[in-house]
């Protein structure tokens, strides 16, 4: 076992230890770890120990990529060769016994001490048994105090078999021979635990005094009756309250203490007081219900440990509740659930943890929050919501489903879906597989952190599966510093959930109002630093699809597809944006569809598509299809493919005061000889361009540009389609309306092809020959150049159609 941190060389070492505590019983008085350093490189090599909550790591495969996350260090020492080191792990052992019965620790150097910073410890294979790692436990075996058949006052000796009132570490037990019915505490009592088995009837404990419970908690796993506590309870240690199937434990007195309360077992626990305990509330199985409003500083957790296969339920039908944070760490295909009653609110304030909501485990973690008129509120602008795996692999699915909830209001730093984060909020290695956050009917999210809203971005040698998605509800407001869908190796998407009626979404900058945001789709190069690494050999895709709904968005920069071909297998960054809805308005300053950035690979760097099926698109400053910004110094040849389609609605590029050219293909001057393919398809609706449609800068590359008019209206507002040195390679004028054209490809003419009618309207001053080869060319405006009608039909304004003889 070795520890070392040497920043000057690739020789860092960290040690992981794990003990199986399944055979341990009784009260833990003390627990300590004993280690023996066998060699120490130099004096002053300080080492430390940290608790590791994930016990699923494998000794033969754990490495710096797959290692589990470690918590805060809790012990430090200066090792001396052959002198044993001991440090206390009592709270860690108690927590482990309440969880999966395993204790994992991480040993590491606290600083970079150079080449001589190495420390070797005796391992379990050491020839000297006494030097091997030891977990030394001091255990007080608990006595089971049996409740007698008589005596309803519990502080009286005669009420107990053996005539002794139980005191911690004793456990008070009710069995078939015990008195049932109503009991009175009689005094403050302190038990290691309470066990209810099979008394003749239900139990009720009354009293104004307190009952302090130790690590045994309450065990009703084999109970045949219910238990009611009408007195205060003090949590003396972290503890489980285990309620068996079909049974109910109701606590009407206040619960206090600085420890965790874990609900286990398939039965129900009802808390009916304003509780004051400050530890975590864990739901590992069954139902926990609050019937009185509660505000608890600790967090709410589903799953007693990472990877628990149990599911639990929180019932807030009759109460509001506030917790510091929410963590879902179960590993099961079943759903954990939270039900919020009419007019009730569940609030998370952030507390001291980095993630105010975290849904993720080494397996599949799932949570449904429902309540048609209930509200979920997140209120901490410095913390994140993360729906993503906590393990480097294999691929797992994490789900947070709010579709059955009325309202979701979140003020936070960043929202991550399918983008793993460690306990410090930093991107970590992980594999995403259809991770999904589905929003409530009415949802407002304000994400003011650096990254804003991120969907996708997992990076791992294991690859990714499916598409990570943010699914919208009926009414949505998304305010964020920026949006990223799809990065590194994990695709990401934004869409409306199915089955909604007239859904809407408003997209703004973090300050809301009229502010703008940036949106990136398919960042394969991880240029924004969102993921733990770039895409490697995997392509990345980002999709925004507003089909079936209405969008109102104010965007500064929208990049649809961004790649750099960083490996020999030529991955790409792919983007797809579709807008729909008659009342939609997407207002963009700069729009780039397929962007290439510097990388070392050759091949397709980026593909992008932007489709307008309805609504209004306004581009204010710049619009480029297939924009290659890769410098030739990178040595790469990168190809781009971009498609812009108007199938309905209205798209406007520029304005009278700010003309904007629509660039089809562009290469940076000091670029590479790649191919930029740019395609414009106009099949419906209207495209208005206050500028030229032309090729961009050619640089050292090649541009393949095309424009097809087949059913839409193209209004050039007195500008040209193709200019000198920037001609459009392929022009197809099939059907629709073309108007106000100043020039076509620097003096070329217009050729009408295919069946259908093309209307030439407005004021057209292009000088080339207009040729009709098929279909009908109808003139509703002016035409200055020559006209040739071959096999088609010409219908001048006010005159009948004339075909070529």
C-alpha positions in Angstrom: 0.0 0.0 0.0 1.6 3.2 -1.2 0.9 7.0 -1.0 2.7 9.6 -3.1 2.1 12.9 -4.8 4.9 14.0 -7.1 3.9 16.8 -9.5 7.3 16.5 -11.2 6.8 13.0 -12.4 4.1 10.6 -13.4 4.2 8.6 -10.1 1.3 9.4 -7.9 -0.2 6.8 -5.6 -3.4 6.5 -3.5 -4.5 3.6 -1.4 -8.0 2.3 -0.9 -9.0 0.0 2.1 -12.3 -1.8 2.7 -13.6 -3.8 5.7 -16.7 -6.1 5.7 -18.7 -5.4 8.9 -21.5 -7.8 8.3 -20.5 -9.9 11.3 -20.4 -7.0 13.8 -23.2 -6.7 16.4 -23.7 -4.8 19.5 -23.0 -1.1 20.3 -19.9 0.4 18.9 -18.0 2.1 21.8 -14.9 2.9 19.7 -13.5 2.1 16.3 -10.0 2.8 15.1 -7.7 1.9 12.3 -4.1 0.7 12.8 -1.6 1.0 10.0 2.2 0.3 10.0 4.4 2.3 7.6 7.3 0.0 6.5 9.3 2.6 4.6 9.1 6.4 4.5 10.9 8.4 1.8 11.7 11.4 4.0 10.6 13.1 7.1 7.5 15.3 6.8 5.5 13.2 4.3 2.1 14.0 5.8 -0.6 11.5 5.0 -4.4 11.6 5.5 -7.5 9.4 5.5 -10.9 10.2 3.9 -14.2 8.3 4.1 -15.4 6.7 0.8 -19.2 6.3 0.6 -19.1 4.1 -2.6 -18.1 0.5 -1.6 -18.5 -1.0 -5.0 -14.9 -0.5 -6.2 -13.0 -3.6 -7.2 -9.5 -4.2 -5.8 -8.1 -5.6 -9.0 -9.4 -2.8 -11.3 -9.5 0.4 -9.3 -7.3 3.1 -10.8 -7.2 6.9 -11.1 -9.9 6.8 -13.7 -12.3 4.4 -12.0 -11.6 5.2 -8.4 -14.6 6.2 -6.2 -14.9 9.8 -5.0 -13.6 10.4 -1.5 -15.1 12.7 1.0 -13.3 15.2 3.3 -10.2 14.1 5.1 -10.8 13.3 8.8 -7.4 12.1 10.0 -3.8 13.3 9.3 -0.5 12.1 10.6 3.3 12.1 9.9 4.3 8.5 9.3 7.5 7.1 10.7 8.9 3.8 9.5 7.8 0.8 11.6 5.8 3.0 14.0 2.1 2.1 14.0 -0.4 4.9 13.2 -3.8 4.8 14.7 -6.8 7.0 14.0 -10.5 7.0 15.1 -13.2 5.9 12.7 -16.1 5.5 15.2 -18.7 7.6 13.3 -17.6 6.1 10.0 -18.1 2.6 11.3 -21.5 3.4 12.7 -22.6 4.9 9.4 -21.3 1.9 7.6 -23.3 -0.4 9.9 -26.5 1.6 9.1 -25.7 1.3 5.4 -24.3 -1.6 3.4 -22.1 -3.0 6.2 -18.8 -2.0 4.5 -16.3 0.6 5.5 -14.1 2.1 2.7 -11.3 4.5 3.3 -8.8 6.4 1.0 -5.2 7.0 2.1 -3.2 9.7 0.3 -0.5 12.3 0.6 -1.7 15.7 1.7 0.8 17.5 -0.4 3.3 17.2 -3.3 6.5 16.2 -1.5 8.6 15.4 -4.5 10.4 12.2 -5.5 11.0 11.2 -1.9 7.3 11.7 -0.9 6.6 8.0 -1.0 5.2 6.1 2.0 4.8 2.3 2.0 2.4 0.6 4.4 2.2 -3.0 5.3 -0.7 -4.7 3.4 -2.8 -7.7 4.2 -0.2 -9.8 2.5 2.6 -8.7 4.8 4.5 -11.6 6.4 4.1 -10.0 9.9 0.5 -10.4 10.9 0.6 -7.7 13.5 1.7 -5.2 10.9 -1.3 -5.8 8.5 -4.1 -3.1 8.4 -6.4 -3.5 11.4 -9.8 -2.2 12.2 -10.0 -2.4 16.0 -13.6 -2.3 17.5 -14.6 -1.9 21.1 -18.2 -3.3 21.3 -20.6 -3.4 24.2 -22.9 -6.3 23.6 -26.5 -5.2 24.0 -29.0 -6.9 26.3 -32.5 -7.5 25.0 -34.8 -6.2 27.8 -38.2 -8.0 27.4 -41.3 -6.1 28.3 -43.2 -8.0 31.0 -46.8 -9.0 30.8 -47.8 -6.4 33.4 -46.8 -2.8 34.1 -47.7 0.1 31.8 -45.2 2.6 33.3 -41.9 1.9 31.5 -39.5 3.5 34.0 -40.6 1.0 36.7 -38.4 -2.1 37.1 -41.4 -4.5 37.6 -42.6 -3.7 34.1 -39.6 -5.6 32.7 -38.6 -9.3 32.9 -35.6 -9.5 35.1 -36.9 -6.4 37.0 -34.4 -4.1 35.4 -35.3 -1.0 33.4 -33.3 -1.1 30.1 -30.6 1.5 29.6 -28.4 2.0 26.5 -26.8 -0.3 25.3 -29.9 -2.4 26.2 -32.7 -2.8 23.6 -36.3 -2.7 24.7 -38.3 -5.6 23.2 -42.0 -6.4 22.9 -42.9 -10.0 22.0 -45.8 -12.3 22.4 -45.6 -12.3 26.2 -45.3 -8.5 26.5 -48.1 -6.2 27.7 -49.9 -4.5 24.7 -52.0 -1.4 24.6 -51.1 2.0 26.1 -47.8 2.7 28.0 -46.4 5.7 29.7 -42.7 6.6 29.7 -42.8 7.8 33.3 -39.3 9.4 33.0 -36.7 10.2 30.4 -35.5 6.9 29.0 -32.4 6.0 27.0 -32.4 2.8 25.0 -30.0 1.5 22.4 -33.0 0.5 20.3 -36.7 -0.5 20.4 -37.9 -3.8 18.9 -41.6 -4.6 18.3 -42.3 -8.2 17.4 -45.7 -9.8 18.1 -47.5 -8.5 21.2 -51.2 -9.2 21.4 -52.3 -5.7 20.3 -51.1 -2.3 19.0 -48.7 -0.2 21.1 -49.1 3.4 22.1 -46.4 5.2 24.2 -47.5 8.4 26.0 -45.7 10.9 28.1 -44.1 14.4 28.2 -40.7 12.8 28.9 -38.1 12.0 26.2 -37.1 8.7 24.8 -33.5 8.7 23.5 -32.7 6.0 21.0 -29.2 4.8 20.0 -27.9 3.1 16.9 -30.5 0.3 17.0 -33.3 2.8 16.3 -36.7 1.2 16.0 -37.1 -2.3 14.5 -40.6 -3.3 13.5 -39.4 -5.6 10.6 -41.2 -8.6 12.2 -44.0 -6.6 13.8 -47.6 -7.9 13.8 -49.0 -4.6 15.3 -48.6 -0.9 14.8 -46.8 1.5 17.1 -47.7 5.1 18.1 -45.3 7.4 19.9 -47.0 10.4 21.7 -43.8 11.7 23.3 -40.6 13.4 22.2 -37.8 11.3 20.7 -34.1 12.2 20.8 -31.9 10.6 18.2 -28.8 9.6 20.1 -27.0 8.2 17.1 -27.5 7.6 13.4 -30.3 5.0 13.3 -32.8 3.1 11.2 -36.5 3.0 11.8 -37.5 -0.3 10.2 -41.2 -0.7 9.6 -42.4 -4.1 8.2 -44.9 -4.7 5.5 -48.4 -3.6 6.3 -47.4 -1.9 9.5 -47.4 1.8 10.6 -45.2 3.7 12.9 -46.7 7.1 13.9 -44.6 9.6 15.8 -46.7 12.6 17.2 -44.0 13.9 19.5 -41.1 16.0 18.3 -38.0 14.3 17.0 -34.7 16.1 17.9 -31.0 15.3 17.8 -28.0 15.9 15.5 -28.1 12.5 13.8 -29.5 10.9 10.7 -32.8 9.1 10.6 -33.2 6.3 8.1 -36.6 4.9 7.1 -36.2 1.3 6.2 -38.7 -1.6 5.6 -41.7 -1.6 3.3 -44.2 -0.2 5.9 -45.1 3.4 6.7 -43.6 6.0 9.0 -45.8 9.0 9.9 -44.2 12.1 11.4 -46.7 14.5 12.9 -44.7 17.1 14.7 -42.4 20.0 13.8 -39.2 18.1 13.9 -35.8 19.6 14.8 -33.3 16.9 14.2 -30.5 18.2 12.0 -29.2 15.0 10.4 -30.1 13.6 7.0 -33.5 12.0 6.4 -32.9 8.8 4.5 -35.7 6.8 2.8 -34.5 3.4 1.9 -37.8 1.6 1.6 -41.5 2.1 2.3 -43.2 5.4 2.9 -42.3 8.4 5.0 -45.2 10.8 5.5 -45.2 14.3 7.1 -48.6 15.6 8.4 -47.2 18.8 9.9 -45.2 21.5 8.1 -41.5 20.9 8.6 -38.2 22.8 7.9 -35.2 20.5 8.3 -31.6 21.7 7.9 -30.4 18.3 6.8 -30.7 16.7 3.4 -33.3 14.2 2.0 -31.8 11.0 0.6 -33.4 8.1 -1.2 -31.2 5.0 -0.7 -29.3 4.3 2.5 -26.2 3.9 0.5 -25.0 4.3 -3.1 -26.4 1.4 -5.1 -29.3 0.4 -2.7 -31.8 -1.6 -4.6 -34.8 -0.5 -2.5 -37.2 2.3 -3.5 -39.0 4.6 -1.2 -41.8 7.2 -1.1 -42.2 10.6 0.6 -45.8 11.6 1.2 -46.4 15.4 1.5 -50.1 15.2 0.8 -50.9 17.1 4.0 -47.7 19.2 4.7 -45.1 21.5 3.4 -41.5 20.5 3.8 -38.1 22.1 3.5 -34.7 20.2 3.3 -31.2 21.3 2.7 -30.8 19.1 -0.4 -32.0 16.1 -2.2 -30.0 13.0 -3.2 -31.2 9.9 -5.0 -28.6 7.1 -5.0 -30.6 4.0 -5.4 -29.8 1.4 -8.1 -33.0 -0.1 -9.4 -35.4 0.2 -12.4 -38.2 1.1 -10.0 -39.1 4.7 -9.2 -38.7 6.5 -5.9 -41.6 8.8 -5.5 -42.5 12.1 -3.8 -46.2 13.2 -3.7 -47.0 16.8 -3.0 -50.5 17.7 -2.0 -52.8 20.5 -3.2 -51.3 23.8 -2.4 -48.3 22.2 -0.7 -44.6 23.0 -1.4 -41.4 21.0 -1.1 -38.4 23.3 -0.9 -34.6 22.6 -1.1 -32.4 25.4 0.1 -28.9 24.1 -0.8 -27.5 23.9 2.7 -23.7 23.1 2.7 -23.6 20.6 -0.2 -22.6 21.4 -3.8 -25.6 19.8 -5.5 -28.9 21.0 -4.2 -30.5 18.1 -6.1 -28.5 15.1 -7.2 -30.0 12.1 -9.0 -27.3 9.6 -9.7 -25.8 6.3 -8.5 -23.4 3.7 -9.8 -26.5 2.0 -11.2 -29.8 3.5 -12.3 -31.4 6.1 -10.0 -35.0 7.2 -10.6 -37.3 9.7 -8.9 -40.9 10.8 -9.7 -42.3 13.9 -8.1 -46.0 14.3 -8.6 -48.9 16.5 -7.4 -51.1 18.3 -9.9 -51.3 21.4 -7.8 -48.2 20.9 -5.8 -44.9 22.9 -6.0 -41.3 22.0 -6.0 -38.9 24.9 -5.2 -35.1 25.1 -5.4 -33.6 28.2 -3.9 -29.8 28.4 -4.0 -28.1 30.4 -6.7 -24.7 28.9 -5.7 -25.6 25.2 -6.0 -26.3 22.8 -8.9 -28.9 20.3 -10.0 -27.3 17.1 -11.4 -29.0 14.2 -13.0 -26.1 12.0 -14.0 -24.2 8.8 -13.0 -21.7 8.8 -10.1 -19.7 6.0 -11.6 -17.1 5.8 -14.5 -19.0 2.8 -15.9 -20.9 0.9 -17.1 -23.6 2.9 -18.8 -26.6 3.6 -16.5 -29.8 5.7 -16.7 -30.7 8.5 -14.3 -34.2 9.9 -14.3 -35.9 12.9 -12.6 -39.6 13.0 -13.7 -41.6 16.0 -12.7 -44.3 15.5 -15.4 -47.0 14.8 -12.9 -46.2 18.0 -10.8 -48.0 21.3 -11.1 -45.2 23.8 -10.6 -41.4 23.7 -10.5 -39.5 26.9 -9.6 -35.7 26.7 -9.5 -33.1 29.4 -8.7 -29.7 27.7 -9.0 -26.2 27.9 -10.4 -26.1 25.2 -13.1 -28.4 22.4 -14.3 -26.6 19.3 -15.5 -28.4 16.3 -17.2 -26.1 13.5 -18.3 -23.1 15.5 -17.3 -21.4 13.8 -14.3 -20.1 16.0 -11.5 -18.1 15.1 -8.5 -18.8 16.3 -4.9 -17.0 19.6 -5.7 -19.1 20.3 -8.7 -16.3 19.5 -11.2 -16.8 17.5 -14.3 -16.0 13.8 -13.7 -15.6 10.7 -15.8 -18.9 8.9 -16.4 -21.0 7.1 -19.0 -24.5 8.5 -19.8 -27.4 6.4 -21.1 -30.7 8.3 -21.7 -30.5 10.4 -18.6 -33.6 12.5 -18.5 -35.1 15.5 -16.6 -38.8 16.0 -17.4 -40.2 19.3 -16.2 -43.4 20.1 -14.4 -46.5 21.5 -16.0 -45.4 25.1 -15.1 -41.6 25.4 -14.8 -39.3 28.3 -14.3 -35.6 27.8 -14.1 -33.0 30.5 -13.5 -29.4 29.1 -13.9 -27.0 31.9 -13.4 -23.8 29.9 -13.0 -20.9 29.8 -15.6 -22.3 26.8 -17.4 -26.0 27.5 -17.1 -28.1 24.5 -18.5 -26.1 21.5 -19.8 -27.6 18.4 -21.3 -25.1 15.7 -22.3 -21.4 15.9 -21.9 -20.4 12.7 -20.3 -16.9 11.5 -21.2 -15.6 8.0 -20.7 -13.8 5.3 -22.5 -16.9 3.3 -22.0 -18.8 5.4 -24.5 -22.4 6.6 -24.1 -25.9 5.3 -24.9 -29.0 7.1 -26.1 -29.6 10.8 -25.9 -29.7 12.8 -22.6 -32.8 14.9 -22.6 -34.5 17.9 -21.0 -38.2 17.5 -21.6 -40.4 20.6 -21.3 -43.8 20.8 -19.6 -46.8 22.9 -20.7 -45.5 26.4 -19.7 -41.7 26.8 -19.4 -39.4 29.7 -18.7 -35.7 28.9 -19.0 -33.2 31.7 -18.0 -29.6 30.7 -18.2 -26.1 32.1 -18.8 -25.8 29.7 -21.6 -27.3 26.4 -22.9 -25.3 23.4 -24.2 -26.9 20.3 -25.6 -24.6 17.4 -26.5 -20.8 17.6 -25.7 -17.8 15.3 -25.5 -19.3 11.8 -25.9 -22.9 12.2 -24.7 -25.7 13.5 -27.0 -28.1 15.9 -25.5 -31.5 17.3 -26.5 -34.3 19.7 -25.6 -37.9 19.0 -26.6 -41.5 19.2 -25.4 -42.8 16.2 -23.5 -45.4 14.1 -25.4 -49.2 14.5 -24.8 -49.2 18.3 -24.0 -51.7 20.8 -25.3 -50.2 24.0 -26.8 -47.0 24.0 -24.8 -44.8 27.1 -24.7 -41.2 27.9 -23.7 -39.5 31.2 -23.1 -35.7 31.3 -23.3 -33.6 34.2 -22.0 -30.3 35.1 -20.4 -29.8 34.5 -16.7 -31.4 37.9 -15.8 -34.6 37.1 -17.7 -36.5 40.0 -19.2 -35.1 41.0 -22.6 -31.6 39.5 -22.0 -30.0 37.1 -24.4 -28.3 33.8 -23.9 -25.8 31.6 -25.9 -26.8 28.1 -27.2 -24.4 25.4 -28.4 -25.5 22.2 -30.0 -23.1 19.2 -30.4 -19.8 20.5 -28.9 -17.7 17.4 -29.8 -14.4 19.2 -29.0 -15.6 20.1 -25.4 -14.3 23.6 -26.2 -16.4 25.0 -23.4 -14.9 22.7 -20.9 -18.2 21.2 -19.9 -17.2 17.5 -19.9 -14.3 15.8 -18.2 -12.7 15.4 -21.6 -13.3 15.9 -25.3 -15.1 13.4 -27.5 -12.1 11.2 -28.3 -13.3 8.7 -30.9 -17.0 9.4 -30.4 -19.1 12.0 -32.2 -21.4 14.3 -30.2 -24.9 15.5 -31.1 -27.1 18.2 -29.8 -30.8 18.6 -30.7 -33.4 21.3 -30.0 -36.8 20.3 -31.4 -39.8 22.6 -30.6 -42.2 20.6 -32.8 -45.7 20.8 -31.4 -45.1 23.9 -29.3 -44.3 27.6 -29.2 -40.9 29.1 -28.5 -40.0 32.6 -27.6 -36.2 32.9 -27.5 -33.7 35.8 -27.4 -30.2 34.4 -28.3 -26.9 36.1 -28.7 -24.9 33.3 -30.3 -26.4 30.0 -31.6 -23.9 27.4 -32.9 -25.5 24.3 -34.4 -22.8 21.6 -34.5 -19.2 22.2 -33.5 -16.4 19.8 -34.0 -12.7 19.5 -34.5 -11.8 15.9 -35.5 -9.5 15.3 -32.6 -8.7 11.7 -33.4 -8.0 9.4 -36.3 -11.5 8.0 -36.3 -12.8 11.4 -37.3 -15.6 12.1 -34.8 -17.9 15.1 -35.5 -20.0 17.6 -33.6 -23.6 17.5 -34.9 -26.4 19.9 -34.3 -30.1 20.1 -35.2 -32.4 23.0 -34.4 -36.1 22.8 -35.3 -38.6 25.6 -34.6 -42.4 25.3 -34.8 -45.5 27.0 -33.7 -47.3 29.8 -35.5 -46.6 32.3 -32.6 -43.0 31.3 -32.1 -40.3 33.9 -32.2 -36.6 33.1 -32.3 -34.5 36.2 -32.3 -30.7 35.6 -32.8 -27.8 37.9 -33.2 -25.3 35.4 -34.6 -26.3 32.1 -36.1 -23.7 29.5 -37.2 -24.9 26.2 -38.6 -21.9 23.7 -38.5 -18.7 25.1 -37.2 -15.3 23.6 -37.5 -12.5 24.3 -34.9 -8.9 23.4 -34.9 -8.1 19.7 -34.3 -5.7 17.0 -35.3 -8.0 14.6 -37.2 -9.2 14.6 -40.8 -12.8 14.0 -41.8 -16.2 15.4 -41.1 -15.7 17.9 -38.3 -19.3 19.1 -38.0 -22.8 18.8 -39.4 -25.6 21.2 -38.7 -29.3 21.6 -39.7 -31.7 24.4 -38.9 -35.3 24.1 -39.8 -38.1 26.6 -39.7 -41.5 24.9 -39.9 -43.6 27.7 -38.5 -43.2 30.9 -36.5 -40.8 33.8 -37.0 -37.0 33.6 -37.1 -35.0 36.9 -36.9 -31.2 37.0 -37.4 -29.7 40.4 -36.6 -26.0 40.4 -37.0 -24.5 37.4 -38.9 -25.5 34.0 -40.3 -23.1 31.5 -41.7 -23.6 27.9 -42.9 -20.5 25.7 -42.7 -18.0 28.0 -41.0 -14.5 26.5 -40.9 -12.4 28.3 -38.3 -9.7 25.5 -38.1 -6.2 27.0 -38.6 -3.8 25.2 -40.9 -1.3 25.0 -38.0 -3.4 22.1 -36.7 -2.5 20.0 -39.7 -6.1 18.9 -40.1 -8.4 18.7 -43.1 -11.9 19.1 -41.8 -15.2 18.9 -43.7 -18.4 20.6 -42.7 -22.0 20.1 -43.8 -24.8 22.5 -43.2 -28.4 22.8 -44.1 -30.9 25.6 -43.6 -34.5 24.9 -44.4 -37.5 27.1 -44.4 -40.6 25.0 -44.7 -43.1 27.4 -43.1 -43.4 30.6 -41.1 -41.1 33.6 -41.7 -37.4 33.9 -41.6 -35.7 37.3 -41.8 -31.9 37.8 -42.1 -30.8 41.4 -41.2 -32.9 44.5 -41.5 -33.2 47.7 -43.4 -30.8 49.4 -41.0 -28.5 46.4 -40.6 -28.1 44.4 -43.8 -26.8 40.9 -43.1 -25.3 38.6 -45.8 -26.3 34.9 -45.7 -23.0 33.1 -46.1 -23.0 29.6 -47.6 -19.7 28.2 -46.6 -16.7 30.0 -45.1 -13.0 29.2 -44.5 -10.7 31.1 -42.3 -7.9 32.7 -44.3 -5.1 30.8 -42.6 -7.1 27.6 -42.8 -7.0 24.1 -44.3 -8.2 22.6 -47.6 -11.4 21.1 -46.2 -14.8 21.1 -47.8 -17.6 23.3 -46.6 -21.0 22.1 -47.9 -23.8 24.6 -47.4 -27.4 24.0 -48.5 -30.5 26.2 -48.4 -33.9 24.6 -49.0 -36.9 26.8 -49.2 -40.1 24.7 -49.4 -42.7 26.8 -47.6 -43.1 30.1 -45.7 -41.0 33.2 -46.4 -37.3 33.9 -46.3 -36.4 37.6 -46.4 -32.8 38.6 -46.7 -31.6 42.2 -46.2 -28.2 41.3 -47.7 -26.7 39.0 -50.3 -26.9 35.2 -50.3 -23.3 34.3 -51.2 -20.3 32.2 -50.5 -18.0 33.3 -47.7 -14.2 33.4 -47.7 -12.7 30.6 -49.7 -9.3 30.5 -47.9 -7.4 27.3 -48.8 -10.6 25.3 -48.8 -13.5 24.4 -51.1 -17.1 25.5 -50.9 -20.0 23.6 -52.3 -23.1 25.9 -52.0 -26.6 25.3 -53.2 -30.0 27.1 -52.9 -33.3 25.5 -53.8 -36.6 27.4 -54.0 -39.5 25.0 -54.2 -42.6 26.3 -52.7 -41.5 29.2 -50.5 -41.2 33.0 -51.0 -37.7 34.4 -51.2 -37.5 38.2 -50.9 -34.0 39.6 -51.5 -35.0 43.2 -50.8 -32.9 44.5 -53.7 -29.8 42.4 -53.0 -28.1 39.6 -54.9 -28.0 35.8 -54.9 -24.3 35.1 -55.6 -21.8 37.9 -56.3 -18.4 38.2 -57.9 -15.9 35.9 -56.3 -18.7 34.3 -54.1 -21.0 32.6 -56.5 -23.6 30.0 -55.5 -22.6 26.7 -57.0 -26.1 25.3 -57.6 -29.3 27.3 -58.0 -32.6 25.5 -58.4 -35.7 27.7 -58.9 -38.6 25.2 -59.0 -41.7 26.8 -57.5 -42.8 29.5 -55.1 -42.1 33.2 -55.3 -38.9 35.0 -56.0 -38.9 38.8 -55.7 -36.8 41.9 -55.4 -33.6 40.4 -56.8 -30.7 42.7 -57.8 -28.4 40.1 -59.3 -27.9 36.4 -59.8 -24.4 35.0 -59.7 -22.7 38.2 -61.0 -24.7 38.6 -64.2 -26.1 35.1 -64.7 -29.7 34.6 -65.2 -32.6 32.6 -63.7 -33.5 29.2 -64.9 -37.0 27.8 -64.1 -36.9 24.0 -63.7 -39.2 21.1 -62.8 -43.0 21.2 -62.7 -44.8 23.7 -60.7 -45.2 27.5 -60.8 -42.6 30.0 -59.9 -43.8 33.6 -59.4 -41.3 36.4 -60.1 -42.5 39.4 -58.1 -41.4 42.8 -57.0 -38.6 44.8 -58.6 -36.0 42.6 -60.2 -32.9 44.1 -61.8 -30.8 41.1 -62.6 -29.5 41.3 -66.2 -29.0 37.7 -67.1 -31.4 35.6 -69.3 -34.4 34.2 -67.7 -35.0 30.7 -69.0 -38.1 28.5 -68.6 -37.3 24.8 -69.0 -40.2 23.3 -67.2 -43.4 24.2 -65.4 -44.7 27.8 -65.3 -43.0 31.1 -64.7 -45.5 33.7 -63.7 -44.5 37.4 -63.6 -46.2 39.6 -61.1 -43.5 42.2 -60.9 -40.7 43.5 -63.2 -38.2 41.7 -65.3 -35.3 43.5 -67.0 -33.3 40.8 -68.7 -33.9 38.6 -71.8 -36.5 35.8 -71.6 -36.2 32.3 -73.2 -39.1 29.8 -72.9 -38.0 26.3 -73.9 -40.3 23.5 -72.8 -42.1 25.4 -70.0 -44.7 28.1 -69.8 -44.4 31.9 -69.3 -47.4 33.8 -67.8 -46.7 37.5 -67.9 -48.6 39.8 -65.6 -52.2 40.4 -66.7 -51.8 38.2 -69.8 -52.6 34.5 -70.4 -49.9 31.9 -70.1 -47.8 31.4 -73.2 -45.9 28.2 -74.0 -43.0 27.8 -76.3 -44.0 26.6 -79.7 
